[in-house]
Amino acid sequence: MSRVIVPPAIIELDGAKVYILETTKRKWLDGRIHYIVSCFVEWKGKRSQTFDLDVTSNEELIAKLKTEIAKFKLMIMTGAFK
């Protein structure tokens, strides 16, 4: 069963808030359907820039979001994010 997220939406994942701003559906030349998801992450009062993810399913979206959250947290903890 697939789940549809209608933006704007806020989800909590790995202790961070993810703001899903927009999703657009794209059909590739070979017929595959992809979704471009625009979002940003908020953690400990810090907010990332808006970024886009190219996904084909909710499972792929969650996996890619977890990666982006981990990178964002690492940037904050190392002081690379001001």
C-alpha positions in Angstrom: 0.0 0.0 0.0 1.4 3.4 -0.9 0.9 6.5 1.2 0.4 9.9 -0.3 1.9 13.0 1.5 0.2 16.2 0.5 2.4 19.2 1.1 3.0 21.2 3.0 3.6 18.6 5.7 5.9 18.3 8.7 7.2 14.9 9.7 9.5 13.9 12.6 12.4 11.6 11.6 15.5 10.8 13.6 14.8 13.6 16.1 14.6 16.3 13.4 11.6 18.0 11.8 11.4 17.7 8.0 9.2 20.2 6.2 7.9 18.9 2.9 7.1 22.0 0.9 6.3 20.6 -2.6 6.1 17.4 -4.6 6.0 17.2 -8.3 5.5 14.1 -10.4 7.8 13.4 -13.4 7.5 10.8 -16.0 10.8 9.7 -17.6 11.1 8.8 -21.3 11.1 5.1 -20.4 7.8 5.5 -18.6 9.1 5.4 -15.0 7.5 7.7 -12.5 9.6 9.9 -10.2 8.8 12.5 -7.7 10.8 15.6 -7.0 10.3 16.5 -3.3 11.3 20.0 -2.1 12.0 20.1 1.7 14.2 21.4 4.5 15.4 20.0 7.8 15.1 21.7 11.3 17.2 20.4 14.2 18.1 22.1 17.5 16.9 25.4 16.3 18.9 25.3 13.1 17.3 25.1 9.7 18.9 23.7 6.5 18.5 25.3 3.1 15.7 24.0 0.9 16.8 21.0 -1.1 15.2 18.6 -3.7 15.2 14.8 -3.6 14.4 12.6 -6.6 12.5 9.6 -5.3 10.3 6.8 -6.6 8.6 5.6 -3.4 8.0 6.6 0.2 10.6 4.1 1.3 13.2 5.8 -0.9 12.1 9.2 0.4 12.6 8.1 4.0 16.0 6.6 3.3 17.2 9.7 1.5 15.8 12.0 4.2 17.7 10.0 6.9 20.9 10.6 4.9 20.2 14.3 4.6 19.4 14.6 8.4 22.6 12.8 9.3 24.7 15.1 7.1 22.9 18.2 8.5 23.5 17.0 12.1 27.2 16.3 11.4 27.6 19.8 9.9 26.1 21.3 13.1 28.1 19.2 15.5 31.4 19.9 13.7 30.7 23.6 13.6 30.6 23.7 9.7 27.0 25.1 9.9 26.8 28.6 11.3 
